């Protein structure tokens, strides 16, 4: 009898031989003949049932990977004008991989909703999982449109709210869905161009007043597909949850642990306390809400939390990962009530170096819930009634330990970017009344350093105990991005040395050179743009930005599923109970990492779009006003100017830059005038006039008046819209055609 290959061997063969995946190919590869083929067939059927294999006609493939040739659907272009696609052949229980389209000059123009047959190539280490080359277009699925309905005599039109779309859709009288003029609606394209040369659509969902209090964040929630309604089964599980007792837990209820959070915090998932010792050392306690006790593997709560991945925060609301019964009550470390937690005691020497740590599954009782401003004022000698009794014994030791950790941070040299964060201020009616930048207090830095150290402890413990976990990974910049940063630095008279293994200390030296100069903001922005995006992974690739080898998110399990997984791993590693990592959790760790990395990006995009819409609403009555700003982004279709004061991004379409054509250089992130050779690059000071503010889309269009103090020529480029002629095959000709093509795209993100 021939040895039947293991399931792992079969998956490995399919991965290495994507064109030889029929049952007969697999049998031939492993020398399986005669009646043994029946046993092989049984194994393949088992793998199908488990979801590890997918059958496509007579061939098999790894269910977690796409076939070499597949049908994909095109999505909207991103900020750089690049097109991405999603696979139509995919296991719906897993997050779909990101696919970048590599279009050739001979390929037809593609838009959102187009379906194409494409040849796929895996791209390990890139932000996208696959690169796709078009074989042929095979049609379109109905396109979904979020927009404002405008009623007419026979139906009406939908005006999309997408900043990247000027196209309108015709709605016939029988396809309005009862929508009223001016309502926010979701529509579905039903046919090609009809009367007036516009495509047809029907309204499928009415979403109410687009200028109402709830509309701004509601648009983002709906547009990005963020789940904002908990199924009944999930709510029932949350409502049935009961507080736990002290049995089997370390009793920390007499320890003066306290929480320090923003004034508008909706939950409290971390508390801290410091014991200062006579020899100058410290024991730093960080206690985190024991969410794993309430959200157990495989439960309805668990499945919903994994699907959401994280909470999403808007200026007027939060879309939580967990129902409020848990996130706002049982899992929140409120002042004066017993709460279960997982705590870590971290030993630190006088120079801030960690000398040891120990985890406990415990019970705590917060002595106070403070805001950052309260804690800072108390430390600065201005305590209030709540903080006055805590200053000497509780608050001052926190700051003393932070001073020690600051020494270790200086030695470690994590990336030290200086990019202030905006805060949108709303009144009770949801109207923007101000845009300010958030203060950075020592209280903020203190909590951040404590949480970073606790996250390191979690990763180190699980590595030592050989327990699977999710790491927070941040890889170093690519050589191409570093070269681009180096060019920006050299153009500013600064130096970023070549020919060495890059460390954050090298980038910090560059930032220090720029500090206080006209290039300060430019270098900070350029450094940020050179960074890769952090993500979750079951393998440890380190955290470049924090200059840490071992790092895992542990401190926010109320709002991040990654932290809940790490909590379960700690429970399993210490043998604290049956609610640790399940076999299913471990088996699907890679899938979970991909899923929650995607949901995190989805939330970031939704939060950014909401901020843009609020800023556009705030500036709507200032159309015609002039603003100072700085060039913050360069794209094929135009220039983004970050306005002083609000930090809003206004776009100058490339066709409005001046009386010449500008050619885009992706490597240097610059535009160059074809006639004058004028260079427009990141960080240049600009004076602009606001000419359009669209709150529904979040778009701001501005006109360039001055660049680095020089008045700019007005009016469109000369001629009839044709680029200047260059010699055949020249780079300038290619750039000119690209600029002309993409400048038609009205996309302000």
N, C-alpha and C positions, 0 to 999 in steps of 0.2 A: 504493500500500500504506500502510495506517495505521500509525503508530508504536506498537509494543507498549509499554505502560508498564513501567518497571523494577519489580523486586520491592519496592524501598523505597517507590515510589509506590503500589503496590497495598496494602502494609501501612498506609501513611498514610491512604489512602481508607477502608479498613475501620475504622481507629481513629476517623475522623471521622464515619463513617456506619454505626454498628453494626446498624441495622435494614435496610440495603440491601447485603447481602453475598453474594447469589447470583451465579452466573457472569454471568447476564444483566444484573444491576445493575452489575457491574464493567465489562462490555462497553459498556453504555449510557453510563456515566460517562466513559469514555475514547474514546467514538466509534468503537468497534471493530465492524465489520460483516462479513458474508459469510465468506469463507474465512479471514479474519484471526482469527476466533473460534477456529479450530483451534490457531493459534499461542498465543493467550491460554490455552487449555486446557492446552497443554503447559507453559507457565510456571507455572500454578497447580498442576499435578501435581508439577513440580520442587520447588515450595515446600512441598508436602505431604511429599515424600520427605525434604527437608532438615529438616523439623520446624518450619519457621517459620510454616506455616499448618496449621490443623486443619479438617477438613470435618465439618460437622454437618448431616445430611440433604443438602439441596442448597445449603447456604450455607457460606461460608468465614469463618474468624476467625483472628486473630493467635494462634498457639499459645502465646505468652507472656502472653496475657491471657484473662480469662474472658468468656464471652458476657454480654450484659445480663441475660438470664434464665437461671438455671442451678440444678441440683440440688446442695444442700450437705448435709453431715452435721454435726449439732450436737455440740460437744465440751463438756466439763465447765466449769462456771462458774469464773471466776478469783477472785482475792482480793476484788475489789469487787463480786462477784455478777454481773458482765457475762458474757454468753454469746458464745462464738466458734464458728466453723464452719470446716470444711475442704471444698474443692470435690471432687466426685466425678468431674467432667470435667476432667482435668488430665494433662499430660505427666509421667509418672513420673520422668523423668530430671532434672526441675527441682524445686526446693523449692516446695511449695504456698503460695500467698499466704494471709495472715491475713485473716479475714473477721469483722467485728464485726456481731452481730445487733442491729438496732434494732427492738425489739418494741413493738407498740402495746397499749393496754389491752384491746383486743378480741381479740388473738391468744391462742390456747390456750397453756397452760404447756408448755414444751419441756424436754427433758432430754437428757443425753449419749446419742448413738446415733440420735436422731430425724433423719429425712431430710425436708427441705422443699424446695419449689420457691420460689426467691427472686429478687427483682429486685435486681441488684447495681449499685452506683455506686462508681467509683474514688475514692479519698480520698488524693490526693498530699500528702505531708508529714506524714501521721499514722502512728502505729506499726502500724496495720492498713492493708492495701492496698485493702480494699473495705468498704463498708457494705451490709448486706443487709436488705431488707424482705420479710417473709414473704408469699407468695401463697397457698400451701396446704401442709398436711402431706401427705406421700405415703408414709409408712411408715418403718420402722427397719431398719438392718442389724444383724446380731448384735453385741451389746455385749460387749466383752472386760472381764473382771473379774480383778484381782489380789487374792487374799485367802487366808485361812487356812481349810483344810477341817476341818469337825467331823463326824465319823462318827456315824451314827444306826442304827436298826434296819433301815431300808430305804433305804440310801444315806446322805444326810447334807445338810449345808448348807455354803455358802461365805460367810465373813464378810469383806467387802471391807476392805482396809487403807487405802483412801482416807479422809482426814480429812473429806471433804465428803459421805460417804455412810453412812447408817445401814441401808440396805437389805440384806437377806440373800437368798440364792439357794438354791433347793431342788435337790439333786442326786439323781437316781434311782439305784437300785442298779446299773443297767447303764451309768451315765455317770460313774463315779468315776475311771476311768482308772487304777485300782490305787492311788489316793492313800490315805495313812494319816492317821489322826486327828492334827491339829495341824500337818500339812505346809503349807508355802506352795505355792499352786497358781495357775495361770492358767486361768480358765474362760470359757466363751462362752455367752451367753444363747441358749436354744433355744426359748423360748416365753413366753407371757404368764402371768399369775398362775395357780398351780395350788393344791395343798392349802396350808392355812394362809394363803392369800392372798399367797403369795410367788411371784416369777417363777422359771421353771425354767432350769437351766443344765447344761452338761456340762464336765468337767475335760479340758483339752487339753494341759496341761504341768504336771509336778511339779517344784518348785524346792527342796524340802528343808526343813530346820528353820528357821522364821522367826526364832528367837532365837539361831541359830548365829553363829559369828564372821564368816562371809561374808555373812550375810543382809542386813545393814543397807544396805550399798552395792549389793548384788545386787538388792534390791527397787527401788532408784532406777534402776539400769541398765536393768532389765526394764521398769519402769513408764514410763520416758521414751523407750524405744526406742533406747538408745545401743548401737551395734554394739560388741561386746566379743570377737568372734572373728574372726581374720584368715582369709580364704579361702586355700586351699592355694597358689593361683597367686601370691598376694601374698607369702606366706612364702617360696616358692621364689625369687622375685625378690630378696627381701631377703637370703636366704642366699647367693645367687650374687654379691652385691656385693663388689667388691674395692677396697682402698685405692688412691688415686691417687698419682701421682708429682709431682715439683716442676716438671716441664716446663710452660712457659707461665704460671707463677705467680711472684708476688713472694715472695722468701724472707725470712720474718720469724721464722725459727726461733731466731735468736740474741736476739730482743727478749724481755725478761722479762714477757710477757703472763701474767696469772693470772686465774682464775675466782673469784668470790665468790658463794656461793649459800647457801640454807638448809641446815641440818645434814642434813635428810632428802631433799635434792634427788635426783631420780631421773635427771637428765640435766644436762649443762653445755653450754649452747649459746652463751654469750657470755663473752668475756674482754676485759680492758682493760689499758692501760699509759699512763702519762703521762710526757712529757718536759717538764721545767720549764726554761725559758730564763732567762738572766741579766737580760733586760729585763722580767721579770715576766709574760711571756706563756707559753702552754702549747701543746703538741701532744698532744691526747687521742686515743689509738688505741682503737678498739672493733673487735674481731674476732668474727665470727659464723660458726657452723658452716655449711659449704657443703653444705647439704642438697640443693640443686638438682643437684649433680653426681651424686647417687645416685638421686634421684626425678625422672625425666625426663618431659616431657609425653606423655600418652597411655599411659603404662605402667600395669601392674596396681597398682603402688604408688601412682601418681598418682591413679588413679580412686578407690582406697580412701581415700586421704588427703583428697581433695576431699569424698567422701561423709561422712566423719567430721567434717571441718571444723576440729577442734581436739582436743587431749587433754582428758580430764575427770579432775579430781583429787578423791579422797576421802581421809578420814583413814587408811584402811587399804589403799588401792590407787590405782593410776592406770589409766585406760583410755586407752592412748596412741594418737596419730594414726598413728604409724609402728611397725612391729614392733621388738622390743627389739634385734635385730641392728643396726639403724640408730640408734634413739633412745638406747639404752643403751651403744652401742659405737662404731661407725664415725663417727657424726655427733656424738658427745659429746666435748667438748674435755678429755679426761682429762689429768691431770698426766704430763708426761714422754714423751708420744708425739706423733708428727707427725700433724697433722690439717689437711685443706683448710679454708679459710675465705674469707669475703668481709670485708675490713677497710676501715674508713674512718679516715683521719687528719684530725682536726679542729683547726684553728688557733683559739685563743681568746685574747683580750687579758686584761689584768689585771682588767678589770671583768666578765669572763665573757661578753663578746659574741663570737660566732663571726665570724671574719674570712675564713675559707676552709675548704675541705675537699676531699678526694680519695679515691676508692675504688680498691681493689686486689683482684684475685683472687689469693689468697696461700696459703702454707703456714706453719703456726705450730706451736709446741711449748710447751705451758703449763708455766710454771716452778713453779706451785703451784695446788692446788685448796683454797681456804679457805672456811670458813663466815663468815657475817656476824659472829658473836661473836668468832671468831679475829681477824679483821681489826680489829675495834673494840678488842679487848683490846691488840693490838700497838700501835695508835695511842695508846692510853691509858697506855702504859708497862708493859704486862704481856705481853710476847711469850712465845710458847712456842718449843720447839725448831725448829718448822717456820717460824715467822714471824720469829724473831730476825735471821736473815741478810738479810731483805727489808725491814726497817723503814725504813732511811734511803734506800736507792736506789729502792725500789719502792712501799712503802705510803704514806710521807709525801707524795710528789708527787701521789698520787691525792687525798688530802685537801686539798692546797693548790689543786689545780684545782677541786675541789668548792666550796671557799670562794669562788673567783671566780665559778663558775656560780651560786652562791647570790645573789650581788649582782645578776646579770642576772635571776634568777627573781623577786627582790623587785621589780625594776623592771617586769617583765612582768605580775606579779600573777595567776598561775593560781589557780583556786579552791582555797582552803585549808581543807578540811573536816577536823574532828578526830573521827573515828569509829573507835575501836579495833577490831581484827579478832580474832575468837575463834580459839583453837587447841584442838582436841579431843585429849586425851592418852589413848592406849589401852595396855593391857598386852599381853603376848604372846598372850593368849587372845581379844583383840579387845574386852575389856570396858573401858568408860570409867572411868578412874581420876582424871581431873581435867579441868577446863575453865578455861583461862587466856586472857589477852589477849596477843597477840603484841607483843613489844618493838619500838619504832621507834628504831633506832640510826642514827647518822650514816652508818654503812656501808650501810644500806638506802637512805638518801637519795642517797648518792653514786652508787650503781649506777643508781638510777632516773633521776637527772639525766643521766648519761652515755648511757643508753639513749634517753631522750627526744630528746637532741641528735642522736644517730645516726639516729633515725627522721625527724627534720626534714631531715637531710642527704639521706637516701634520697628523700624526696618532692621536695625542691628539685632534685636532680640529674635525676630522671626528668621533671619538668616542663620543665626547661631543655632536655633532649634530646628532648622531645615524644614520650615513650614512654608507652603506656597503662600504668596501674597501678591498684591498689586503695588508696583513701584510707581512713584511719580518721576517721570523721566524728562530731562531737558538736555538735548544733545548740543554739542558745540556748533557754531556757524559753519556753513559750507565754505570752501575756499573761494568760490565765486562771490559770495556775499561779503567775505572779508576783503577781497580785492576792491569791491565797490566802496566799502567803508574806508579803505585806505586811500582811495582816490578823493573821496570827499574830504578826508582829513588833510591830505596834501594840498588840496585846493584852498584850504583854510589856513595853510602855513603850519600845520601840526604834523605829528609823526606817529604812525603805528608801524612798528618794526616788522620786517618779514624774516622768514627763515628760522622760526622758532616754534616750539609747541605752544599753541595759544593757551593762555590762562586768563581768568577774569582780571587778574592784576594788571595785565597789559592793557586791557580795555579801560580799566579804572585810571591808569596813567594818562590815557588819551582824554578821558572825561575831565581829569584834573587840569590838563593843559588848557582845555577850553573854558573852564569855569571862570566866570566873570568877564569873558570876552564877547564880542559880537557873535561868535560862532558857538556859544554855549548851547543854545537850544537846538541848533542844527546838528551838532555832534551827538547830543542825547537822542534826537529823533533818528539819526542815521544809525546809531548803535542799536537802538531798539529794532529798527527794520532789518538789521543784519541777523537778529536772533532767530533760531528755529522756535516752533511752538511746542510748549510742554504737552505731554500726553501721559496716558497710563499704559503700563506694560507689565506682563508677568515676568519679564526678564529685566535685570538691573543694568542699565546703561549709564547710571549716575545722573547728577543734576548739575549741569555746567554753570547755570546762573548763580546758584547758591554755593558753588565750589564744594559740593558734598558728594562723597562716593555712594553713600547709602541713604535713601530718602523715600519715605512713603507717607501718604496722607492718613493721619490718625485722628486729628483734632476736631473734625466737623461732621460727625456721622448723621446729624439731623438733616444736613443739606447736601451731603455728597455720598453717593453709593460706594465710592472707592473706600472711604473711611469705614463704612459699615463692614466691608469685606475684610479690612485690616483688623477691625475689632473681633470678628469671628475667627480670624487666624490666631490672634492672641489668646482667645478663649480655648481654641483647640490645642495650641502649643502648651498652655499651662494646665490643661485638664480641668478647667473651671466648670464645665457643664456640657450638656448635649446640644447647645445652641451655637456651637462653633461652626467652622467651615464644613459643609456637607460634601459628599463625593461629587454631587452634581456641580457645586460651586467650583471645586478643584478642576473638574473635567472641562468646564466652560470658562475658565479664567481668562484665556486669550480673547474669547468672544466678548466677555464682559468688559475687558479693557478697551476693545475697539468701540463697543457700544457707548460707554460712558465718555470716552474721548470725543465722540461725535456729538453727544448730547451737550457736552460742555461748550463745544464750538457753536452749536445751535443757540444756546442761551446767550453766549457772548454777542452773537450777531443780532439777536432780538433786542438785547439790552442797548446795543449801540444804535440800532435803528430807532428805538424809542427815544433815546436822548436826542438824536438828530431831529425828530419830529417836534419834540418839545422846544428845542432851540429855534427851529423855523417858526413856530408859533410865537415865541418870545420876540423874534426879530421882524415879524410880519408887518408891524406898523412903523418900521424904520426903513422901509424901502426908499431908496434915494439917498440915504445917509452914507457918509464916508467912514471907513474904518482902517486902522493900521493892522498889519498882520505879518505873517511870515510864511513863505512857501513850505508846505508840509507834505506835499505829495505831487508826483509827476506821473502822468499816465499818457497812453497814446491819444486819448480823447480830450485831454485838458490838464489844467493845473489846479491843485487844491491849496487854498490859502487858509491857514488857521488864524481866525480873527482874535485880536487882543480883547481881553476882558471876558468874553464868553467861552473862548476856545472852540467856537463853532467852525466847521469847515465849509467855506464857500468855494464853488467851482467856477473857474474861467474856462469855458469851452475853447478848444484849440482854434476854432475858426474866428474867435474874437480876440486873439492875442495881439494882433497888429497887422500891418499891411505887408506881410510876407508870410511865407510858409515855414512852419517849424517842424523839425525832424526829431523823432523820439529815439533816445539811446537808453535801452533798458539797463545796460551794465552800469552806466554812470548816473542813471536817474536824472537825465537832463533833456531839455529841448533846445535845439539850435536853429536860429533863423537862417533860412536859405540865402538871403541877400546880404544881411548885415553881419552874420556870424554871431549874433547875440546869443548868449547862453542863459537859460533859465534853469536854476537848480535848487535843490533843497536848502532851506535856511535863509534864503534871500529875503530882505525886508521888502514889504509891498504896501502900497496904499490902494484900496479898492472902493468901489461904490456898489452897494447892494441894489441889484436890479430885479430880483425875484426871490420871494420866500414862499414856499409851498408846504404848509403844516401837514397836509395829508400824506405827502410823500417824504417830507423831511428834507427836501432839496433847497439849497441856497445857490443862486447864480449871482456872480459878482463880475464887475468890470474892472480891469486893471488900469489904474491911473498912473502910478509911479512904481518903479522897481529900483531898489537901492538908491532912492532919492532922485532918479532920473524919470522925467515925464515920458510916458509911452505914447506912440502914435495910435490914433483911433481909427476905427473902421475895419472892414473885412479885408482879407488878402486880395491883392490885385488880380485881375483876370476873371475868367468865368468858372472858377472852381477846379481848373485843371492844374495839376502839379507842374512845376518847371521841368523842362526836359534835361536829362543827363545822358551820359554815354551808356550804351547797352551794358547791363550787368553790374553797374556801379552800385555801391552800398547806398549812396544818396538817393538813387532812383527807387530802390526798394523801400527805404524809409519814407520817402515822400508818398508812395502809393499806400503804404500801411497807414500813415497818418491821415491821409484823405479818407480812407475807408472807415477807420475806427472813429474818426471825429464826428461821424454822423450819429454815433451812439450816444444818446443823452443819458449818461449813467453817472451819477454823482456819488458813488461810494467806492 
